[in-house]
Amino acid sequence: MRWEAITWDRLGDRLAERLLDLKPADGSPWPRIAFDGAPAARPGDLAERVAETLRVLGRPSLVVGTAGFLRPASVRLQYGHQDLDAYYDGWYDTGALWREVFGPLEPGGDGRVLPDLWDPVTDRATRSPYTTLPPGGFLLLHGPLLLRHWFPFDLSVHFLLTPGALRRRTPEAEQWTLPAFERYTDETDPAGTADVLVRADDPRHPAWNG
């Protein structure tokens, strides 16, 4: 695989330029983009950079993080604070993501997206207002383990970290989640299915294969 060294700002520009001609295969007027990566890779930072470049280019977008769709603690942690299966299969409210984010962006949808649902810090509903994404606007969804849910992405960006880099960049309190990303690699092969790969072992010197 050929890698090109690049800066984060330039990568945001290049990705945004690539999105301009993207046409959803299902006829939706809203292209849906995944920024898939472990929290240690900070995929949301690149999503925000792309959104800013799109804004400069005159194209609207909406950045949504799956952290805003965590299930309530009573559900998420019912098997304990470090249950790996629960983290892999049950922490994120994928039903709400389908209903509140992807459903409104289907062909014939109204474009009214709920940007977040649950605040994991307060463990309460965010009560955020709906945001209307105009036709031609981009959904930029970021979070971990995204490519295993059959979400209708029109382009996917996956962040690669070696096991050593992932371990070094993951806070000690979250190290217990690391086997979930090994399982994700084995079961989903995100590096083999994503449209764009970003190598993020050294946060100062990314590379990509776009």
Secondary structure, DSSP 4 states (H G I P E B T S, - for coil): ---EE--HHHHHHHHHHHHTT---TT--SS-EEEEE--GGG-HHHHHHHHHHHHHHTT--EEEEEGGGGBPPHHHHTTT-TT-HHHHHHHSB-HHHHIIIIIGGGSTT---EE-S--EETTTTEE--PPPEEPPTT-EEEEEESSGGGS----SEEEEEE--HHHHHHHS-GGGGGGHHHHHHHHHHH-HHHH-SEEEE-SSTTS-EE--
